[in-house]
């Protein structure tokens, strides 16, 4: 059996800019958004998925069905994405020492699909970081986004240098030669729900044939 790809969803933020509480509980097809993200990672080939919660963690656990996920609660979620990334990576790798890769997704991207996850996991190579890339309409440029698939050693290194509000961004910027960007524009838009103006993304994603 090949070594597994494990998943990690970062969903600890309070959704301050959106103003509707934690984005993990945004409605998506009648259920909390975090359930959808979890299903896509499992459906795309991740053998196990851990979810990092923080803001309103008790409310999320009470309302969302996350029994198929390992739950990590970050008491320092208010310091920013970096602490959730570091805590999540350390816990996921400790629980799965034989994993060949760690796929990191964000909990506020309704467009992520099992097809995207499967493509990234299938293209990933040892010793590398594989990133989803997206082309926006009218632009020929491929923009690097999420999910990201890390070699376990590189995930641990990125976690050690994670910044408060930027997660692994500094590590990625410092090591561009390690990154392979895979075009996923035909499967998703790579956008996240940050402000009220982004709420239509939920409906757009709900009509995605890949989900």
C-alpha angles and dihedrals in degrees: 000000000000118000111267132254110225127200136225125192119197107210106144102111126111096228091234097165092049093048097210100101125256112358090221087080099048108131115257119173089338096308136081114285092236090066090056093051091049092050092051094053093047092044091050093058108274106143093204132012130201122199123206112212130181122145111061090355093159091052092049092050091049096050106031127068102231100150090124092058136074107240122221117182115203110208089190096054091126091069091069144260094309096072092049091049093049094045093045096048093048093049096044094049092045090053094046109036092163097056117126094204144006119221114204120200134176121240095225101058107097091177095067109113139187087249091059092047092049093048093050094045091048094050096044118115129199114267092022143098116229118202132188112242127203135194114209118216111277093019128096093195120107109225118206114233145141148348100054125193115209132193101238093245091051092046090056091048091050091049091055091057099037115141125221100252100015108052110197095351096109092050092048093049091049094049109040092148090067095057127093113191115208118199110239098163092119091058107038145355099236092224126140132210106249106142137022088264088064096057093097087068087076092061093042091052092046088061094049109123090212093065 
